[in-house]
Amino acid sequence: MGKLDGQVAFITGAGRGQGRSHAVRLASEGADIIATDAPAPVGSVRYPLATADDLAETVRQVEAVGHRVVARNADVRDSTALAETAARWPHCTSTTTPRTARRPSPA
């Protein structure tokens, strides 16, 4: 039994990097995962974002450790999309946002 058995973690930025590593690690500790990542480039971000294939790989890795995962291409700035995704597992117990894409505030 893992430390997180029966828990559900909602992870944004789950397509690769820190988000993927959080998803796989939490799943290996027993959590089921809700995974999202931005579906398209964001103008203020100068590096390539994760792709649908990247998010599918996260799903594969979470399932490989034996846990359920719901994945959706959703931008963290779209609260409606995030709420709809979270509603698929209403007993979500934790959230992890390893990075966010946003425009800098005017100085």
Secondary structure as UniProt FT lines:
FT   TURN            3..6
FT   STRAND          8..11
FT   TURN            14..15
FT   HELIX           17..28
FT   TURN            29..30
FT   STRAND          32..37
FT   TURN            43..44
FT   HELIX           52..64
FT   TURN            65..66
FT   STRAND          69..73
FT   TURN            76..77
FT   HELIX           79..86
FT   TURN            87..88
FT   TURN            90..91
FT   STRAND          94..96
//
